[in-house]
Amino acid sequence: MSIKIITDSTSDISIELAKKLDITLVPLRVIFDDREYFDGLDITNEQFYEMLVLSKNLPTTSQPAPEQFLPYFEEAKANGDTAIVITISSKLSGTYQSALIAKDMTEYADIHIIDSLTVTLGLQLLVRKAIALKKQDLAAEVIIEKLEEAKTRIQLFALLESLEYLKKGGRLSGMSAFAGGLLNIKPIIEVKDGVVNLAARARGMAGGYNKLTELIKQDKGIDNTEEICIGYSAKKDNMAAFIQYSKDTLNLHEYIESPIGSVVGTHAGPGVCGFAYFKK
């Protein structure tokens, strides 16, 4: 009997890293016109962003079917293992619901599904927290309780090149998107209570870094005893400048660097700088 940690591909943990961390990834799907790809499996980040920029139509994204969770749940049942499943926010995707349906189909009580109320770098932090707690040999109930508390402290901000993709995907109102397109205004979004909100606007990327730092400092600040995750979509050059700025202004030393994959990239677009941390 052991504890198995399962998450979905919007955690932006690569297949290679998942093997190293000893966790299971269930992929979401990205659909370009009539062609379907499994996130992180049969399309690389590089291929995805190239296709995204060239595509006339915004691709769509799709949650995993309950059947994608089933083999892992059946395996846990057969081995008498505990499965802890951590999904993308239920307010952003039906993935959480699919996992619940799969649990009902399995008819096994020792499957615990946590709605992270976050996504991408924030979800990755919660998964990494689960791994760290598991290493402490804590009981499953204690791990679940600690994860439910930890998820309330996760803060995720992202500086976007534009709101174009969020507007196209219907994730923000048209007026917010319109305002974001004016005079080199860079939007900063946050994931709060499981949904995407426009947190601030700034003039240019340098102004964006400044504003982002301001938001982090005024929001209880960073708990430096926990992990921090910084990520980017497509263009790493934006992030290099952002990391340098964060080192100078937030006294940032240790952090995890993570590319942002195709499902989140569909809605956020290229050129994103993301910053996820646990609040004090």
C-alpha positions as a LaTeX table, in Angstrom:
\begin{tabular}{lrrr}
\hline
Residue & $x$ (\AA) & $y$ (\AA) & $z$ (\AA) \\
\hline
Met1 & 0.00 & 0.00 & 0.00 \\
Ser2 & 1.31 & 3.40 & $-0.96$ \\
Ile3 & 0.18 & 6.92 & $-1.84$ \\
Lys4 & $-0.07$ & 7.70 & $-5.56$ \\
Ile5 & $-0.14$ & 11.34 & $-6.70$ \\
Ile6 & $-2.02$ & 12.10 & $-9.91$ \\
Thr7 & $-2.42$ & 15.48 & $-11.61$ \\
Asp8 & $-3.35$ & 16.82 & $-15.04$ \\
Ser9 & $-1.17$ & 18.31 & $-17.75$ \\
Thr10 & $-2.14$ & 21.93 & $-16.95$ \\
Ser11 & 0.34 & 21.62 & $-14.05$ \\
Asp12 & 2.88 & 22.10 & $-16.87$ \\
Ile13 & 5.02 & 19.31 & $-15.45$ \\
Ser14 & 6.71 & 17.55 & $-18.37$ \\
Ile15 & 6.46 & 13.77 & $-18.86$ \\
Glu16 & 10.18 & 13.43 & $-18.07$ \\
Leu17 & 9.82 & 15.42 & $-14.85$ \\
Ala18 & 6.67 & 13.49 & $-13.86$ \\
Lys19 & 8.67 & 10.24 & $-14.06$ \\
Lys20 & 11.42 & 11.78 & $-11.92$ \\
Leu21 & 8.91 & 13.03 & $-9.35$ \\
Asp22 & 7.05 & 9.68 & $-9.43$ \\
Ile23 & 3.64 & 11.18 & $-10.27$ \\
Thr24 & 1.04 & 10.40 & $-12.91$ \\
Leu25 & $-0.04$ & 12.98 & $-15.53$ \\
Val26 & $-3.45$ & 12.91 & $-17.23$ \\
Pro27 & $-3.34$ & 15.06 & $-20.39$ \\
Leu28 & $-5.92$ & 17.58 & $-21.57$ \\
Arg29 & $-6.38$ & 18.07 & $-25.32$ \\
Val30 & $-5.74$ & 20.93 & $-27.72$ \\
Ile31 & $-7.71$ & 21.03 & $-30.99$ \\
Phe32 & $-6.52$ & 22.98 & $-34.05$ \\
Asp33 & $-9.47$ & 22.95 & $-36.49$ \\
Asp34 & $-10.02$ & 19.18 & $-36.92$ \\
Arg35 & $-6.69$ & 17.94 & $-35.51$ \\
Glu36 & $-6.49$ & 16.89 & $-31.87$ \\
Tyr37 & $-3.32$ & 16.76 & $-29.75$ \\
Phe38 & $-2.70$ & 15.51 & $-26.22$ \\
Asp39 & $-1.08$ & 18.30 & $-24.20$ \\
Gly40 & 2.64 & 17.56 & $-23.70$ \\
Leu41 & 2.37 & 14.10 & $-25.31$ \\
Asp42 & 2.16 & 14.44 & $-29.07$ \\
Ile43 & 2.85 & 18.16 & $-29.44$ \\
Thr44 & 5.87 & 19.99 & $-28.00$ \\
Asn45 & 5.61 & 23.51 & $-26.59$ \\
Glu46 & 7.72 & 24.83 & $-29.49$ \\
Gln47 & 5.44 & 23.22 & $-32.11$ \\
Phe48 & 2.35 & 24.46 & $-30.32$ \\
Tyr49 & 3.37 & 28.15 & $-30.13$ \\
Glu50 & 4.50 & 28.11 & $-33.77$ \\
Met51 & 1.09 & 26.75 & $-34.77$ \\
Leu52 & $-0.74$ & 29.17 & $-32.45$ \\
Val53 & 0.87 & 32.25 & $-34.00$ \\
Leu54 & 0.17 & 31.03 & $-37.55$ \\
Ser55 & $-3.36$ & 29.74 & $-36.93$ \\
Lys56 & $-6.28$ & 31.84 & $-38.23$ \\
Asn57 & $-8.58$ & 30.32 & $-35.64$ \\
Leu58 & $-7.80$ & 30.03 & $-31.95$ \\
Pro59 & $-7.44$ & 26.35 & $-31.02$ \\
Thr60 & $-9.88$ & 24.95 & $-28.46$ \\
Thr61 & $-9.03$ & 22.94 & $-25.37$ \\
Ser62 & $-10.81$ & 19.95 & $-23.91$ \\
Gln63 & $-10.81$ & 18.24 & $-20.51$ \\
Pro64 & $-9.79$ & 14.59 & $-20.14$ \\
Ala65 & $-12.60$ & 12.04 & $-20.40$ \\
Pro66 & $-13.33$ & 10.11 & $-17.16$ \\
Glu67 & $-11.93$ & 7.03 & $-18.97$ \\
Gln68 & $-8.47$ & 8.68 & $-18.98$ \\
Phe69 & $-8.41$ & 8.58 & $-15.16$ \\
Leu70 & $-9.87$ & 5.07 & $-14.90$ \\
Pro71 & $-6.74$ & 2.91 & $-15.46$ \\
Tyr72 & $-4.89$ & 4.76 & $-12.68$ \\
Phe73 & $-7.87$ & 4.53 & $-10.32$ \\
Glu74 & $-8.38$ & 0.83 & $-11.08$ \\
Glu75 & $-4.67$ & 0.21 & $-10.47$ \\
Ala76 & $-4.86$ & 1.99 & $-7.08$ \\
Lys77 & $-7.91$ & $-0.13$ & $-6.19$ \\
Ala78 & $-6.21$ & $-3.39$ & $-7.23$ \\
Asn79 & $-3.10$ & $-2.57$ & $-5.16$ \\
Gly80 & $-4.98$ & $-1.12$ & $-2.18$ \\
Asp81 & $-3.19$ & 2.20 & $-2.72$ \\
Thr82 & $-4.38$ & 5.70 & $-1.83$ \\
Ala83 & $-4.77$ & 8.02 & $-4.82$ \\
Ile84 & $-4.48$ & 11.77 & $-4.28$ \\
Val85 & $-5.64$ & 13.59 & $-7.41$ \\
Ile86 & $-4.93$ & 17.32 & $-7.80$ \\
Thr87 & $-6.67$ & 19.03 & $-10.72$ \\
Ile88 & $-6.88$ & 22.39 & $-12.44$ \\
Ser89 & $-9.52$ & 24.72 & $-10.94$ \\
Ser90 & $-13.04$ & 23.36 & $-11.45$ \\
Lys91 & $-14.06$ & 26.90 & $-12.50$ \\
Leu92 & $-11.67$ & 26.79 & $-15.47$ \\
Ser93 & $-12.13$ & 23.20 & $-16.70$ \\
Gly94 & $-14.30$ & 20.12 & $-16.32$ \\
Thr95 & $-11.23$ & 18.02 & $-15.41$ \\
Tyr96 & $-12.18$ & 17.88 & $-11.71$ \\
Gln97 & $-15.67$ & 16.66 & $-12.69$ \\
Ser98 & $-14.19$ & 13.97 & $-14.97$ \\
Ala99 & $-12.06$ & 12.70 & $-12.07$ \\
Leu100 & $-15.14$ & 12.55 & $-9.80$ \\
Ile101 & $-17.05$ & 10.54 & $-12.42$ \\
Ala102 & $-14.08$ & 8.16 & $-12.81$ \\
Lys103 & $-13.99$ & 7.70 & $-9.02$ \\
Asp104 & $-17.71$ & 6.74 & $-9.05$ \\
Met105 & $-17.05$ & 4.31 & $-11.89$ \\
Thr106 & $-14.18$ & 2.71 & $-9.93$ \\
Glu107 & $-16.27$ & 2.31 & $-6.75$ \\
Tyr108 & $-13.23$ & 2.76 & $-4.53$ \\
Ala109 & $-13.30$ & 5.09 & $-1.52$ \\
Asp110 & $-9.55$ & 5.67 & $-1.21$ \\
Ile111 & $-9.40$ & 8.15 & $-4.10$ \\
His112 & $-9.22$ & 11.77 & $-2.94$ \\
Ile113 & $-9.76$ & 14.50 & $-5.51$ \\
Ile114 & $-8.57$ & 18.02 & $-4.72$ \\
Asp115 & $-9.80$ & 21.02 & $-6.70$ \\
Ser116 & $-6.64$ & 23.17 & $-6.68$ \\
Leu117 & $-8.57$ & 26.37 & $-7.57$ \\
Thr118 & $-5.52$ & 27.32 & $-9.62$ \\
Val119 & $-3.67$ & 26.29 & $-12.79$ \\
Thr120 & $-0.23$ & 26.00 & $-14.42$ \\
Leu121 & 2.54 & 27.23 & $-12.05$ \\
Gly122 & 0.12 & 27.42 & $-9.09$ \\
Leu123 & $-1.06$ & 23.86 & $-9.68$ \\
Gln124 & 2.54 & 22.72 & $-10.04$ \\
Leu125 & 3.36 & 24.23 & $-6.64$ \\
Leu126 & 0.50 & 22.31 & $-5.00$ \\
Val127 & 1.61 & 19.05 & $-6.64$ \\
Arg128 & 5.19 & 19.62 & $-5.47$ \\
Lys129 & 3.84 & 20.32 & $-1.97$ \\
Ala130 & 2.01 & 16.96 & $-2.09$ \\
Ile131 & 5.26 & 15.21 & $-3.06$ \\
Ala132 & 7.14 & 16.89 & $-0.19$ \\
Leu133 & 4.41 & 15.89 & 2.31 \\
Lys134 & 4.41 & 12.32 & 1.01 \\
Lys135 & 8.18 & 12.15 & 1.62 \\
Gln136 & 7.53 & 12.99 & 5.28 \\
Asp137 & 5.63 & 9.69 & 5.60 \\
Leu138 & 2.49 & 11.45 & 6.77 \\
Ala139 & $-0.88$ & 9.72 & 6.73 \\
Ala140 & $-2.98$ & 10.37 & 3.61 \\
Glu141 & $-5.66$ & 12.24 & 5.65 \\
Val142 & $-2.99$ & 14.60 & 7.03 \\
Ile143 & $-1.54$ & 15.24 & 3.56 \\
Ile144 & $-5.02$ & 16.02 & 2.16 \\
Glu145 & $-5.80$ & 18.38 & 5.07 \\
Lys146 & $-2.48$ & 20.21 & 4.58 \\
Leu147 & $-3.04$ & 20.50 & 0.80 \\
Glu148 & $-6.54$ & 21.92 & 1.31 \\
Glu149 & $-4.99$ & 24.59 & 3.58 \\
Ala150 & $-1.99$ & 25.20 & 1.30 \\
Lys151 & $-4.14$ & 25.82 & $-1.79$ \\
Thr152 & $-5.76$ & 28.84 & $-0.09$ \\
Arg153 & $-2.30$ & 30.49 & 0.13 \\
Ile154 & $-1.24$ & 30.01 & $-3.50$ \\
Gln155 & $-1.03$ & 33.24 & $-5.49$ \\
Leu156 & $-0.52$ & 33.24 & $-9.25$ \\
Phe157 & 0.15 & 36.40 & $-11.25$ \\
Ala158 & 0.99 & 36.59 & $-14.94$ \\
Leu159 & 2.19 & 39.49 & $-17.05$ \\
Leu160 & 0.80 & 39.11 & $-20.58$ \\
Glu161 & 1.91 & 40.64 & $-23.86$ \\
Ser162 & $-1.77$ & 41.28 & $-24.63$ \\
Leu163 & $-5.29$ & 40.19 & $-23.67$ \\
Glu164 & $-6.01$ & 39.11 & $-27.26$ \\
Tyr165 & $-5.98$ & 35.36 & $-26.55$ \\
Leu166 & $-8.02$ & 35.57 & $-23.33$ \\
Lys167 & $-10.57$ & 37.70 & $-25.17$ \\
Lys168 & $-10.75$ & 35.27 & $-28.14$ \\
Gly169 & $-11.18$ & 32.34 & $-25.77$ \\
Gly170 & $-13.95$ & 34.12 & $-23.84$ \\
Arg171 & $-11.99$ & 34.10 & $-20.58$ \\
Leu172 & $-12.25$ & 37.89 & $-20.05$ \\
Ser173 & $-14.77$ & 40.56 & $-21.04$ \\
Gly174 & $-14.30$ & 42.36 & $-24.39$ \\
Met175 & $-13.91$ & 45.74 & $-22.69$ \\
Ser176 & $-10.95$ & 44.53 & $-20.60$ \\
Ala177 & $-9.35$ & 43.18 & $-23.75$ \\
Phe178 & $-9.99$ & 46.44 & $-25.59$ \\
Ala179 & $-8.37$ & 48.47 & $-22.80$ \\
Gly180 & $-5.38$ & 46.10 & $-22.83$ \\
Gly181 & $-4.68$ & 46.80 & $-26.49$ \\
Leu182 & $-4.19$ & 50.54 & $-26.03$ \\
Leu183 & $-0.83$ & 52.35 & $-26.04$ \\
Asn184 & 1.44 & 49.42 & $-25.25$ \\
Ile185 & $-0.58$ & 48.63 & $-22.10$ \\
Lys186 & 0.46 & 45.27 & $-20.62$ \\
Pro187 & $-2.17$ & 43.43 & $-18.60$ \\
Ile188 & $-1.43$ & 41.54 & $-15.38$ \\
Ile189 & $-3.86$ & 38.76 & $-14.57$ \\
Glu190 & $-4.28$ & 36.73 & $-11.40$ \\
Val191 & $-6.01$ & 33.47 & $-10.60$ \\
Lys192 & $-8.16$ & 34.17 & $-7.55$ \\
Asp193 & $-10.77$ & 31.84 & $-6.05$ \\
Gly194 & $-10.33$ & 29.59 & $-9.07$ \\
Val195 & $-11.04$ & 32.18 & $-11.79$ \\
Val196 & $-8.96$ & 34.52 & $-13.97$ \\
Asn197 & $-9.19$ & 38.23 & $-13.14$ \\
Leu198 & $-7.51$ & 41.30 & $-14.55$ \\
Ala199 & $-5.35$ & 42.44 & $-11.58$ \\
Ala200 & $-3.66$ & 45.54 & $-13.07$ \\
Arg201 & $-2.44$ & 47.26 & $-16.21$ \\
Ala202 & 1.00 & 48.71 & $-16.84$ \\
Arg203 & 2.75 & 50.69 & $-19.59$ \\
Gly204 & 5.30 & 48.47 & $-21.36$ \\
Met205 & 7.09 & 45.37 & $-20.09$ \\
Ala206 & 9.36 & 47.30 & $-17.68$ \\
Gly207 & 6.28 & 48.95 & $-16.17$ \\
Gly208 & 4.72 & 45.51 & $-15.99$ \\
Tyr209 & 7.62 & 44.10 & $-13.94$ \\
Asn210 & 7.34 & 47.07 & $-11.60$ \\
Lys211 & 3.58 & 46.67 & $-11.16$ \\
Leu212 & 3.88 & 42.92 & $-10.64$ \\
Thr213 & 6.42 & 43.45 & $-7.85$ \\
Glu214 & 4.09 & 46.01 & $-6.26$ \\
Leu215 & 1.19 & 43.53 & $-6.34$ \\
Ile216 & 3.29 & 40.79 & $-4.73$ \\
Lys217 & 4.56 & 43.10 & $-1.98$ \\
Gln218 & 1.12 & 44.48 & $-1.10$ \\
Asp219 & $-0.46$ & 41.00 & $-1.05$ \\
Lys220 & 1.03 & 39.66 & 2.24 \\
Gly221 & 4.31 & 38.94 & 0.43 \\
Ile222 & 6.08 & 35.68 & $-0.35$ \\
Asp223 & 6.49 & 32.84 & 2.13 \\
Asn224 & 10.16 & 32.10 & 1.47 \\
Thr225 & 10.00 & 28.79 & 3.34 \\
Glu226 & 7.94 & 27.40 & 0.43 \\
Glu227 & 8.79 & 26.85 & $-3.23$ \\
Ile228 & 8.36 & 29.57 & $-5.86$ \\
Cys229 & 7.62 & 28.85 & $-9.51$ \\
Ile230 & 8.38 & 31.21 & $-12.41$ \\
Gly231 & 7.22 & 30.36 & $-15.91$ \\
Tyr232 & 7.02 & 31.61 & $-19.46$ \\
Ser233 & 5.17 & 30.84 & $-22.66$ \\
Ala234 & 7.07 & 30.61 & $-25.95$ \\
Lys235 & 9.51 & 33.50 & $-25.49$ \\
Lys236 & 12.10 & 32.90 & $-22.82$ \\
Asp237 & 13.73 & 36.33 & $-23.36$ \\
Asn238 & 10.87 & 38.14 & $-21.58$ \\
Met239 & 11.37 & 35.86 & $-18.62$ \\
Ala240 & 15.14 & 36.36 & $-18.40$ \\
Ala241 & 14.61 & 40.10 & $-17.88$ \\
Phe242 & 11.78 & 39.40 & $-15.44$ \\
Ile243 & 13.91 & 36.99 & $-13.36$ \\
Gln244 & 16.71 & 39.55 & $-13.14$ \\
Tyr245 & 14.20 & 42.20 & $-12.06$ \\
Ser246 & 12.71 & 39.81 & $-9.44$ \\
Lys247 & 16.16 & 39.04 & $-8.04$ \\
Asp248 & 16.83 & 42.75 & $-7.63$ \\
Thr249 & 13.45 & 43.81 & $-6.23$ \\
Leu250 & 12.10 & 40.74 & $-4.40$ \\
Asn251 & 15.42 & 39.36 & $-3.19$ \\
Leu252 & 14.59 & 36.21 & $-5.13$ \\
His253 & 17.25 & 33.49 & $-4.97$ \\
Glu254 & 15.75 & 30.04 & $-5.35$ \\
Tyr255 & 12.91 & 29.22 & $-7.72$ \\
Ile256 & 11.63 & 26.56 & $-10.10$ \\
Glu257 & 11.61 & 27.52 & $-13.77$ \\
Ser258 & 8.81 & 26.07 & $-15.88$ \\
Pro259 & 7.63 & 26.51 & $-19.46$ \\
Ile260 & 3.87 & 27.11 & $-19.79$ \\
Gly261 & 2.28 & 24.45 & $-22.00$ \\
Ser262 & $-0.28$ & 24.34 & $-24.77$ \\
Val263 & $-3.59$ & 24.31 & $-22.82$ \\
Val264 & $-2.81$ & 27.41 & $-20.77$ \\
Gly265 & $-0.91$ & 28.90 & $-23.72$ \\
Thr266 & $-4.08$ & 28.71 & $-25.86$ \\
His267 & $-5.76$ & 31.21 & $-23.53$ \\
Ala268 & $-2.76$ & 33.32 & $-22.45$ \\
Gly269 & $-0.80$ & 33.46 & $-25.71$ \\
Pro270 & 2.98 & 33.71 & $-26.18$ \\
Gly271 & 5.23 & 36.06 & $-24.22$ \\
Val272 & 3.76 & 35.42 & $-20.75$ \\
Cys273 & 5.79 & 35.85 & $-17.54$ \\
Gly274 & 4.14 & 33.96 & $-14.70$ \\
Phe275 & 4.93 & 34.03 & $-10.99$ \\
Ala276 & 3.40 & 31.63 & $-8.44$ \\
Tyr277 & 4.14 & 31.47 & $-4.74$ \\
Phe278 & 2.65 & 30.75 & $-1.32$ \\
Lys279 & 1.53 & 33.84 & 0.56 \\
Lys280 & 2.80 & 34.39 & 4.11 \\
\hline
\end{tabular}
